[in-house]
Each structure stands twice: as structure tokens, then as C-alpha cells.
């Protein structure tokens, strides 16, 4: 099932970097930037996280809550947050259930080798839990501009 603008975002329950349970329903009444990224501490993912960090105030002023999500562990997320001084939570989706629900766990190909991985995708979810926008061609160094445009 592929999600489209106007669909209700799939509800999920997963843990953040500190082991706190995060549910999408916790954010009802708020706009959510839910961004899926492949891996902590890699160049593209770091550029994306730092762009959101550097523009976090503008995102908050626009009413957004920012949540990052990858299949990395809580411990990996903790180190990434500390190293990059990220002001938002990162969700550890090690079993990939949230990825599966959002259709971001996909077959990829590099140098002719096929493997499963995260499709870098951002979902903008409105106050009612509906998908307002899906950004599939994420520009890691200009991601905030894509969100706030």
C-alpha cells in the first residue's frame, strides 16, 4: 500500500533515543515533520539532520514538531544527537514496522547489487493526522526550505 496526500498517516508506537515510547497520536493538534533517513552519522543524513537543527526555530515558529526515524538503535541515535546537538527526537525503528507502515523500507540498488534499505522520505502530517505532503526528493542541505516553502 502506498500512502498519498490526504490519507491518514499510519499510527505507530516506537521508542526514541531515550527509550521513551513515542506514538503519532501524541502529536494530535500539532503539525509533524516525520522524516525517514537511512543511517546515523553518514554524510547525507548528517547534512539533513544539521539543516533541520540549524532551522529548528523557524520550524517551531511554523508550528512543526520534528521527528527523525531510522532503523538504527537507541544507542546510535543518542550518540548522533549528542555529536550533532540535535534538538529533536530520533525514533529507533529497528524492526522496521514503522518503515513498513509508511512504505519507506524498499529495495535499493548500488553497483548492481540489490539490497533493502530506507527510502529517504519526509511526511508532513497535519493537526488531524492527515498527510499534507510527501517529500520524496529530499535535498539534504536544503530540507527546511522544502518543508517551509
C-alpha positions in Angstrom: 0.0 0.0 0.0 1.5 3.4 -0.9 0.5 6.4 1.0 -0.8 9.5 -0.7 -1.5 13.1 0.3 -4.9 13.3 2.1 -4.5 9.8 3.6 -4.5 9.4 7.4 -0.9 8.8 8.5 -0.4 5.2 9.9 -0.5 5.2 13.7 2.7 3.9 15.3 4.3 3.3 18.6 8.1 3.1 18.9 10.9 4.2 21.2 13.0 7.3 20.9 16.7 7.6 21.7 16.0 7.6 25.5 13.6 4.6 25.4 10.5 6.8 25.7 7.5 5.4 23.9 6.5 7.8 21.0 3.1 7.5 19.4 2.0 9.5 16.4 -1.3 10.1 18.3 0.7 12.0 21.0 1.0 14.9 18.5 -2.7 15.3 17.6 -3.3 19.0 17.2 0.3 19.7 16.1 1.9 19.6 12.7 4.6 16.9 12.4 7.6 16.6 10.2 8.3 12.9 10.2 11.5 12.3 8.3 12.8 8.8 7.4 16.6 8.6 6.8 19.0 5.7 6.1 21.7 5.9 8.8 23.1 7.9 11.7 26.4 9.6 11.2 26.6 9.3 7.4 27.3 12.3 5.2 23.8 12.8 3.7 21.9 12.0 6.9 24.1 14.3 8.9 23.6 17.1 6.4 19.9 16.6 6.6 19.7 16.5 10.4 22.0 19.5 10.7 19.9 21.5 8.3 16.8 20.8 10.4 18.8 21.6 13.5 20.0 24.9 12.2 16.5 25.9 11.2 14.7 24.3 14.1 13.5 27.7 15.5 11.8 28.5 12.1 10.2 25.1 12.0 8.9 25.5 15.6 7.6 29.0 14.7 5.7 27.5 11.8 4.1 25.1 14.3 6.1 21.9 13.5 7.2 19.1 15.7 10.3 17.3 14.1 10.8 13.6 14.4 13.5 11.7 12.7 13.3 7.9 12.2 15.7 5.3 11.0 16.4 1.6 11.7 19.4 2.5 13.9 19.4 1.6 17.6 18.5 3.9 20.5 22.2 4.0 21.5 23.2 5.0 17.9 20.6 7.8 18.0 21.9 9.0 21.4 25.4 9.3 20.0 24.2 11.0 16.8 22.1 13.6 18.8 25.0 14.3 21.2 27.6 14.7 18.4 25.3 16.9 16.2 23.5 18.7 19.1 20.1 17.8 17.6 17.1 19.4 19.4 14.6 16.8 18.3 13.9 13.2 19.0 15.0 10.3 16.8 12.9 7.2 16.7 14.6 3.8 16.7 12.7 1.5 14.3 15.0 -1.5 14.5 12.3 -4.0 13.5 11.2 -1.6 10.6 7.5 -1.8 11.4 7.1 2.0 11.1 9.1 1.9 7.8 6.8 -0.8 6.5 3.7 1.1 7.5 4.9 4.2 5.7 6.3 2.3 2.7 9.9 3.6 3.2 11.6 0.2 3.5 12.4 -0.6 -0.1 14.6 -2.5 -2.4 17.6 -0.4 -3.5 20.4 -0.9 -5.9 24.1 0.1 -5.8 26.7 -1.0 -8.2 24.3 -3.7 -9.5 23.8 -5.1 -6.0 20.2 -5.2 -4.7 19.5 -4.7 -1.0 16.8 -3.5 1.3 17.1 0.0 2.8 15.4 3.2 3.8 14.0 5.5 1.1 14.8 9.0 2.3 11.3 10.4 2.6 9.6 13.1 4.7 6.0 13.1 5.6 4.3 16.4 6.6 1.4 15.4 8.8 -1.3 18.0 9.7 -3.0 18.6 13.1 -5.7 15.9 12.3 -3.2 13.2 11.5 -3.6 13.5 7.7 -0.7 13.5 5.3 -0.4 17.0 4.0 2.7 16.5 1.8 5.2 13.8 0.9 8.7 14.9 0.0 10.4 12.1 -1.9 13.3 14.0 -3.5 14.9 15.3 -0.3 17.6 17.9 -0.7 19.6 17.1 2.4 21.3 20.5 2.7 18.1 22.5 1.9 15.5 20.3 3.6 13.9 23.0 5.7 13.3 25.1 2.6 11.4 22.2 1.1 9.2 21.9 4.2 8.6 25.6 4.7 8.2 26.7 1.0 
